[in-house]
Amino acid sequence: MSFVSGSDRFALIRRFGATGSILIALGGLGVGAQPVLQDPVRGVRLFGLFERTLAASATMVFVGLAILVLAWLLLGRLLLQGSAAAGGLGVLRKVSVLWAAPLVLAPPMFSQDVYSYLAHGMAAKRGLDPYRFGPADALGHTDVFVRSVPTIWQNTPSPYGPLFLIISRFIAELTGYHVVAAVLAHRMVALLGVAMILWALPRLARRCGVDEAKSFWLGALNPLVFLHLVSGSHNDSLMIGLMLVGVELSLRGVADWPQGRAWPDRSRAVLEVLGGAVVITSAAMVKLPAELALGFVGVQLAAKAAPTGESLPKRALAVGAVGGAFGFVSLAVTLLLSQAAGYRLEWTHTLGAAAKTLNWLSPPTVVARLTGYLGEFVGLGNHTPSVIAVTWTLTTIAAGCAVGWLMLKTLQGRIHPIGGIGVAFTIVVALLPTIHTWYALWALVPLSAWVTRAEHRKALVVIITVLSFMAYPSGGFSLPFILLFGQTTGIAAAIALGGLVFGWKWLTAPWSECVKKAERRIETS
């Protein structure tokens, strides 16, 4: 039987998710990505206990993670059923703040990248070139920040754009060698990016004719946002936030673009479009892939300036004119920010640094590795590096062709630019040589503002749920059986607690409905 009435379920789900966040934060005191030096909880009577009970702390994190995922799924069930108890967009924003709050003051988790940010910023503050020297090369292996940077990245130059380097250098000047203050400062930057997502996502969903609350739940309230943008403090948050804000501003200008030729009538629309282009380029100066969104905004403007009924030369002229204008704006912003950072265009030489690690989430890398193992097995030798070069070249060409085709469909009005951006990022991320779980947010957030079909939304839910469990709390590497044990323990405990809180009947209703539908199909056939 169900223990909870419908009117109380939303309040319980909200508290259930907050409980999961609190458990993650507490467990992170023991198995999070704490700094090697200046760890604020080491030796403290109560909080230091978590570092001395690593198994219990890891279990706590995985149980909290499973509870957070389960709460998100249950909240989505209320929304998709049209329950009034779930409230509107304002209520969901409060839920996002409630679930994020425990993680804001917790140690960095699920990634150690924030320490690379600190090291690059400190190197820039000292007048050294982060695009030429890795953290250890610039600061030395005994540096406070470098000690917390993973070994594989200690000699790797910064792969990030000049805008983020300016931010990192400012934080280094502001906080110095106070590790906790510097980490919290970078987390504030990440939270600024999350705030931009919360602002832009419902507006983009409205443009696509998608329910704002459902889009917000799928794109901004999903567990990956809390785990990797809030807790992990990744600069992807700033990239995605700036990109979405820029797309919203540009599309607002495109919508206001008059069909007449009078310049005064177009001045406001031009300012909105160009302002959005500046913001999108700024996002690319954090991480370059954000520049992809500028192409879809450009073809949408060209389609508005020269509709389908116009002649082919006029449409080609519109595309060329918009492309030239956007290219000029993008180049100007890039040069300005590069000059402000003090390194001109030298940062473009390190963009491939992320491909230094090869993981099994990348299809081209998997093909190359399996081919290398097969060649070694049959006696031809392990030629993995050569095969990787071939697969990466082929997938880059394939991704370019796919993105070009999507832009053409956007120009023809057959796909909304938001959908084009989401699908394009899906293709690009899937074909990258190295994929990290938070890269999925590049595609998932725009797609959440565009998808309307139930099967597509369910596919995104499955992807988010699976990716939420594919990370170890410390952000480092773990033995597979340890990770599997934590995942199964957490999921089992979360389901048991969910059954006690909500009642097994209501908790397992979707599965029961699926079984009944399958039985009806069998009987009909």
Legacy VTK file of the C-alpha trace (Angstrom):
# vtk DataFile Version 3.0
C-alpha trace
ASCII
DATASET POLYDATA
POINTS 525 float
0.000 0.000 0.000
0.990 3.631 -0.362
1.858 5.342 2.893
1.757 8.940 1.601
-1.114 10.954 0.163
-0.621 12.747 -3.144
-0.620 16.211 -1.574
2.331 15.332 0.692
4.461 13.551 -1.877
6.075 16.658 -3.330
7.175 17.873 0.107
8.604 14.433 0.889
10.399 14.237 -2.461
11.924 17.653 -1.858
13.209 16.590 1.578
14.252 13.184 0.277
16.484 14.807 -2.351
17.917 17.234 0.205
18.740 14.246 2.427
20.659 12.696 -0.468
22.659 15.901 -0.975
23.481 16.064 2.739
24.719 12.456 2.714
26.888 13.165 -0.343
28.363 16.245 1.340
29.096 14.407 4.600
30.608 11.396 2.859
32.684 13.770 0.752
34.511 14.855 3.890
36.153 11.443 3.814
36.349 10.378 0.149
35.982 13.666 -1.722
38.732 15.447 -3.647
40.203 17.186 -0.602
43.435 19.135 -1.066
46.640 17.328 -0.160
47.710 20.372 1.857
45.490 22.717 3.898
42.711 20.135 4.283
40.339 21.954 6.683
38.828 18.791 8.221
42.008 16.782 8.784
42.567 16.313 12.490
39.274 17.961 13.472
37.600 15.934 16.228
34.212 15.340 14.583
34.627 15.988 10.851
38.013 14.290 10.732
36.271 11.027 11.593
35.087 10.673 7.981
38.667 10.489 6.681
39.409 7.663 9.103
36.391 5.602 7.967
36.777 5.621 4.186
34.518 2.624 3.526
31.655 4.129 5.520
32.172 7.530 3.861
32.137 6.011 0.366
28.969 4.072 1.187
27.381 7.269 2.483
28.194 9.074 -0.772
26.736 6.337 -2.970
23.593 6.024 -0.840
23.134 9.804 -0.986
23.742 9.774 -4.727
21.136 7.061 -5.262
18.645 8.946 -3.060
19.216 12.147 -5.050
18.678 10.325 -8.354
15.571 8.585 -7.030
14.143 11.877 -5.741
14.746 13.454 -9.152
12.974 10.565 -10.899
10.014 10.722 -8.504
9.734 14.480 -8.971
9.727 13.980 -12.732
6.974 11.430 -12.363
4.798 13.987 -10.606
5.524 16.575 -13.298
4.917 14.247 -16.225
1.641 13.125 -14.680
0.562 16.757 -14.513
0.251 16.741 -10.738
-0.492 20.167 -9.286
1.462 19.185 -6.162
4.742 19.624 -8.045
4.121 23.341 -8.333
5.428 25.621 -11.048
8.764 26.908 -12.203
9.320 29.079 -9.125
8.888 26.097 -6.816
11.342 24.023 -8.867
13.929 26.805 -8.621
13.622 26.634 -4.836
14.100 22.860 -5.000
17.293 23.333 -7.020
18.635 25.723 -4.369
17.681 23.310 -1.574
19.379 20.328 -3.224
22.491 22.315 -4.138
23.008 24.032 -0.775
24.675 21.086 1.088
27.151 20.610 -1.775
28.244 24.246 -1.907
30.212 24.027 1.347
31.378 20.437 0.825
34.823 19.529 -0.572
35.187 19.236 -4.362
33.863 15.871 -5.486
33.802 13.616 -8.553
36.687 15.562 -10.124
40.012 17.157 -9.178
40.022 19.664 -12.047
39.502 22.627 -9.741
43.089 22.272 -8.480
44.341 22.568 -12.060
42.324 25.790 -12.315
44.037 27.085 -9.173
47.518 26.151 -10.413
47.024 27.758 -13.834
45.670 30.906 -12.205
48.626 31.125 -9.818
51.073 30.620 -12.705
49.397 33.466 -14.593
49.563 35.656 -11.493
53.333 35.074 -11.303
53.741 36.154 -14.918
54.330 32.635 -16.255
52.628 31.266 -19.361
50.032 28.572 -18.485
49.725 27.791 -22.206
53.408 26.831 -22.382
54.052 25.272 -18.974
52.071 22.752 -16.959
51.399 23.390 -13.247
54.479 21.487 -12.053
56.687 23.025 -14.755
55.625 26.535 -13.776
55.281 26.281 -9.994
57.293 23.215 -9.021
56.170 19.852 -7.673
56.160 21.087 -4.069
53.711 23.933 -4.725
50.569 23.888 -2.542
48.236 23.785 -5.539
50.336 21.416 -7.643
50.366 18.825 -4.853
46.594 18.420 -5.353
46.704 18.289 -9.176
46.452 14.703 -10.540
49.814 13.412 -11.762
48.646 13.065 -15.355
47.853 16.799 -15.564
50.851 18.203 -13.662
52.879 18.805 -16.826
49.934 19.657 -19.105
49.423 23.294 -20.202
46.008 24.898 -19.764
43.446 23.782 -22.395
40.993 26.556 -21.463
40.267 29.849 -23.147
41.593 33.282 -22.184
38.413 34.425 -20.429
38.661 31.594 -17.922
42.353 32.279 -17.445
41.522 35.898 -16.606
39.026 34.661 -14.017
41.507 32.152 -12.573
44.219 34.797 -12.342
41.838 37.198 -10.579
40.928 34.488 -8.044
44.633 33.779 -7.459
45.258 37.489 -6.810
42.237 37.622 -4.497
42.827 34.469 -2.414
46.558 33.826 -2.752
47.582 30.402 -1.448
44.485 29.905 0.713
43.253 26.672 -0.888
39.774 26.589 0.668
39.040 30.218 -0.240
40.278 29.669 -3.793
38.160 26.522 -4.230
35.069 28.317 -2.929
35.756 31.236 -5.280
35.821 28.885 -8.267
32.646 27.270 -6.974
30.993 30.702 -6.930
31.956 31.076 -10.590
30.406 27.683 -11.305
27.252 28.698 -9.435
27.089 31.845 -11.571
27.040 29.568 -14.607
24.282 27.457 -13.040
22.273 30.640 -12.354
22.574 31.540 -16.048
21.254 28.083 -16.954
18.314 28.534 -14.576
17.529 31.878 -16.235
17.925 30.897 -19.872
16.568 27.341 -20.006
12.852 28.094 -19.377
12.950 30.937 -21.910
14.483 28.696 -24.564
11.908 26.002 -23.787
9.142 28.567 -24.309
10.589 29.375 -27.742
10.444 25.678 -28.639
6.890 25.265 -27.325
8.007 22.929 -24.524
6.589 22.973 -21.007
8.954 25.136 -18.941
8.668 23.111 -15.732
9.388 19.802 -17.470
12.309 21.316 -19.340
13.687 22.784 -16.110
13.376 19.436 -14.329
15.158 17.577 -17.129
17.908 20.091 -17.878
18.612 22.129 -14.742
17.428 19.898 -11.900
19.046 16.656 -13.032
21.695 15.041 -10.780
24.578 15.699 -13.198
24.191 19.443 -12.607
24.564 19.025 -8.835
27.356 16.456 -9.035
29.595 18.036 -11.659
28.684 21.715 -11.965
28.002 22.478 -8.282
30.065 19.887 -6.419
32.756 19.418 -9.075
32.926 23.187 -9.813
33.659 22.554 -13.490
34.088 25.531 -15.792
31.641 23.770 -18.138
28.996 25.459 -15.990
30.187 28.909 -17.082
30.520 27.768 -20.687
26.995 26.332 -20.856
25.456 29.250 -18.955
27.046 31.927 -21.158
26.190 29.964 -24.292
22.501 29.618 -23.392
22.201 33.274 -22.386
23.837 34.307 -25.664
21.532 32.053 -27.675
18.473 33.474 -25.909
19.577 37.062 -26.566
20.344 36.349 -30.223
17.092 34.488 -30.851
15.226 37.360 -29.226
16.824 39.648 -31.786
16.010 37.235 -34.614
12.367 37.157 -33.489
12.296 40.976 -33.443
13.967 41.242 -36.848
11.562 43.185 -39.126
10.932 42.158 -42.703
11.147 45.781 -43.855
14.380 47.474 -44.868
14.229 50.523 -42.600
17.391 50.575 -40.482
15.874 52.319 -37.420
13.389 49.463 -37.113
16.238 46.975 -37.077
18.572 48.718 -34.655
17.184 47.027 -31.546
17.172 43.599 -33.181
20.740 44.114 -34.413
21.926 45.013 -30.927
20.234 41.925 -29.457
21.697 39.623 -32.104
25.202 41.035 -31.873
25.045 41.145 -28.069
24.128 37.471 -28.069
27.001 36.732 -30.466
29.404 38.483 -28.075
28.140 36.399 -25.137
28.365 33.127 -27.118
31.926 33.957 -28.140
32.711 34.712 -24.501
31.452 31.213 -23.667
33.837 29.853 -26.299
36.647 31.740 -24.578
36.002 29.487 -21.589
35.764 26.303 -23.663
35.911 26.471 -27.440
33.042 24.043 -28.302
30.502 26.728 -27.321
31.332 28.470 -30.621
29.185 25.789 -32.273
26.034 27.573 -31.083
26.963 30.705 -33.022
26.587 28.858 -36.321
23.010 27.809 -35.577
22.038 31.294 -34.457
23.597 32.642 -37.651
21.674 30.368 -40.015
18.455 31.143 -38.114
19.057 34.865 -38.702
19.823 34.206 -42.365
16.580 32.225 -42.669
14.665 35.167 -41.155
16.358 37.751 -43.392
15.825 35.665 -46.538
12.862 33.278 -46.093
12.368 30.066 -48.057
10.425 31.812 -50.817
13.378 34.009 -51.772
15.699 33.174 -54.661
18.735 30.988 -54.091
21.292 33.790 -54.748
19.547 36.025 -52.222
19.539 33.281 -49.588
23.196 32.546 -50.256
23.941 36.269 -49.934
22.090 36.364 -46.602
24.066 33.397 -45.303
27.338 34.971 -46.430
26.486 38.359 -44.929
25.446 36.897 -41.567
28.457 34.592 -41.528
30.787 37.489 -42.255
29.228 39.694 -39.570
29.278 36.948 -36.942
32.810 35.979 -37.928
33.974 39.575 -37.496
32.291 39.870 -34.070
33.686 36.516 -32.939
37.195 37.377 -34.117
37.074 40.792 -32.431
35.943 39.358 -29.084
38.522 36.569 -29.302
41.383 38.977 -30.014
40.214 41.373 -27.302
40.019 38.692 -24.598
43.262 37.069 -25.752
45.018 40.419 -25.542
43.472 41.106 -22.128
44.798 37.758 -20.881
48.235 38.703 -22.197
48.876 35.638 -24.362
47.354 36.624 -27.733
46.403 33.479 -29.667
48.935 31.175 -28.027
46.105 29.433 -26.144
44.900 27.781 -29.356
47.946 25.477 -29.353
46.831 23.591 -26.242
43.195 22.857 -27.133
43.892 19.156 -27.639
45.365 18.663 -24.170
42.195 16.951 -22.909
42.820 14.083 -25.356
45.802 13.068 -23.242
43.607 10.603 -21.358
41.909 7.811 -23.268
38.781 6.300 -21.758
36.241 3.695 -22.719
33.359 6.152 -23.109
34.624 7.375 -26.493
33.537 5.192 -29.471
36.511 6.106 -31.726
38.952 5.416 -28.898
37.231 2.100 -28.124
37.495 1.044 -31.781
41.164 2.000 -31.872
41.981 0.158 -28.652
40.110 -3.004 -29.628
41.811 -2.956 -33.034
45.182 -2.641 -31.313
44.428 -5.551 -28.991
43.240 -7.652 -31.945
46.406 -6.883 -33.906
48.523 -7.878 -30.947
46.518 -11.083 -30.537
47.018 -12.200 -34.145
50.706 -11.275 -34.098
50.621 -8.068 -36.129
51.643 -5.880 -33.195
49.848 -3.203 -31.212
49.290 -0.242 -33.543
46.815 1.591 -31.335
48.375 5.088 -31.784
48.206 4.799 -35.583
44.646 3.512 -35.523
43.641 6.283 -33.087
44.984 8.899 -35.501
42.871 7.391 -38.296
39.676 7.026 -36.247
39.957 10.555 -34.847
40.413 11.973 -38.336
37.428 10.067 -39.704
35.173 10.970 -36.776
36.176 14.643 -37.028
35.163 14.667 -40.694
31.942 12.820 -39.871
31.087 15.264 -37.077
31.754 18.241 -39.372
29.473 16.816 -42.072
26.719 16.062 -39.536
26.872 19.571 -38.046
26.773 21.095 -41.548
23.695 19.010 -42.387
21.972 20.154 -39.177
22.713 23.791 -40.000
21.211 23.277 -43.450
18.038 21.856 -41.912
17.928 24.834 -39.536
18.247 27.194 -42.503
15.352 25.387 -44.176
13.241 25.751 -41.043
12.959 21.995 -40.517
14.691 21.988 -37.142
14.728 24.603 -34.389
18.183 26.057 -33.678
17.957 24.892 -30.051
17.369 21.354 -31.265
20.173 21.740 -33.776
22.573 22.828 -31.036
21.550 19.926 -28.802
21.842 17.277 -31.525
25.111 18.758 -32.802
26.643 18.609 -29.336
25.390 15.032 -28.968
27.281 14.060 -32.108
30.398 16.037 -31.233
30.596 14.691 -27.673
29.995 11.115 -28.823
32.863 11.384 -31.321
35.385 13.107 -29.062
38.585 11.125 -28.412
38.030 11.522 -24.665
34.624 11.822 -22.984
33.960 12.781 -19.382
30.518 12.372 -17.868
29.973 16.125 -17.444
30.521 16.650 -21.202
27.063 15.146 -21.662
25.592 18.334 -20.194
26.718 20.245 -23.299
24.005 18.349 -25.178
21.535 17.418 -22.432
20.783 20.977 -21.316
19.856 22.329 -24.802
17.996 19.116 -25.657
15.868 19.427 -22.514
14.500 22.702 -23.915
13.592 21.087 -27.220
12.449 17.454 -26.854
8.698 16.922 -26.737
8.177 13.241 -27.533
7.881 10.934 -24.531
10.314 8.340 -25.885
13.006 10.984 -26.427
12.532 12.337 -22.924
12.746 8.819 -21.493
15.991 8.234 -23.382
17.493 11.371 -21.844
16.330 10.265 -18.390
18.041 6.886 -18.825
21.275 8.544 -19.989
21.287 10.971 -17.057
20.553 8.199 -14.554
23.330 5.938 -15.845
25.917 8.740 -16.091
25.124 9.877 -12.550
26.650 6.668 -11.191
29.720 6.647 -13.455
32.047 8.642 -11.209
34.086 7.982 -8.104
33.717 10.524 -5.256
37.416 11.485 -5.198
37.452 12.122 -8.937
40.338 9.698 -9.372
40.453 6.144 -10.621
38.985 3.230 -8.701
38.971 -0.529 -9.087
35.800 -1.567 -10.992
34.549 -3.939 -8.300
34.814 -1.198 -5.638
32.792 1.170 -7.813
30.249 -1.550 -8.606
29.885 -2.432 -4.927
29.242 1.207 -4.015
26.717 1.615 -6.823
24.705 -1.495 -5.972
24.781 -0.747 -2.249
23.615 2.821 -2.795
20.827 1.883 -5.198
19.536 -0.889 -2.942
19.555 1.348 0.137
17.848 4.217 -1.719
15.071 1.965 -3.031
14.537 0.493 0.432
14.331 3.962 2.007
12.072 5.153 -0.806
9.743 2.235 -0.208
9.552 3.049 3.496
8.931 6.749 2.888
6.582 6.662 -0.101
5.184 3.144 -0.069
6.060 0.312 -2.405
2.841 0.555 -4.403
3.435 4.131 -5.532
7.188 3.683 -5.923
6.894 0.644 -8.214
3.804 1.800 -10.116
5.692 2.681 -13.361
7.257 -0.799 -13.488
3.879 -2.424 -12.833
2.334 -0.374 -15.630
5.084 -1.471 -18.034
4.510 -5.133 -17.132
0.750 -4.781 -17.671
1.294 -3.118 -21.065
3.621 -5.939 -22.107
1.059 -8.525 -20.994
-1.673 -6.771 -22.976
0.549 -6.750 -26.094
1.184 -10.482 -25.719
-2.538 -11.202 -25.286
-3.399 -9.042 -28.306
-0.791 -10.683 -30.524
LINES 1 526
525 0 1 2 3 4 5 6 7 8 9 10 11 12 13 14 15 16 17 18 19 20 21 22 23 24 25 26 27 28 29 30 31 32 33 34 35 36 37 38 39 40 41 42 43 44 45 46 47 48 49 50 51 52 53 54 55 56 57 58 59 60 61 62 63 64 65 66 67 68 69 70 71 72 73 74 75 76 77 78 79 80 81 82 83 84 85 86 87 88 89 90 91 92 93 94 95 96 97 98 99 100 101 102 103 104 105 106 107 108 109 110 111 112 113 114 115 116 117 118 119 120 121 122 123 124 125 126 127 128 129 130 131 132 133 134 135 136 137 138 139 140 141 142 143 144 145 146 147 148 149 150 151 152 153 154 155 156 157 158 159 160 161 162 163 164 165 166 167 168 169 170 171 172 173 174 175 176 177 178 179 180 181 182 183 184 185 186 187 188 189 190 191 192 193 194 195 196 197 198 199 200 201 202 203 204 205 206 207 208 209 210 211 212 213 214 215 216 217 218 219 220 221 222 223 224 225 226 227 228 229 230 231 232 233 234 235 236 237 238 239 240 241 242 243 244 245 246 247 248 249 250 251 252 253 254 255 256 257 258 259 260 261 262 263 264 265 266 267 268 269 270 271 272 273 274 275 276 277 278 279 280 281 282 283 284 285 286 287 288 289 290 291 292 293 294 295 296 297 298 299 300 301 302 303 304 305 306 307 308 309 310 311 312 313 314 315 316 317 318 319 320 321 322 323 324 325 326 327 328 329 330 331 332 333 334 335 336 337 338 339 340 341 342 343 344 345 346 347 348 349 350 351 352 353 354 355 356 357 358 359 360 361 362 363 364 365 366 367 368 369 370 371 372 373 374 375 376 377 378 379 380 381 382 383 384 385 386 387 388 389 390 391 392 393 394 395 396 397 398 399 400 401 402 403 404 405 406 407 408 409 410 411 412 413 414 415 416 417 418 419 420 421 422 423 424 425 426 427 428 429 430 431 432 433 434 435 436 437 438 439 440 441 442 443 444 445 446 447 448 449 450 451 452 453 454 455 456 457 458 459 460 461 462 463 464 465 466 467 468 469 470 471 472 473 474 475 476 477 478 479 480 481 482 483 484 485 486 487 488 489 490 491 492 493 494 495 496 497 498 499 500 501 502 503 504 505 506 507 508 509 510 511 512 513 514 515 516 517 518 519 520 521 522 523 524
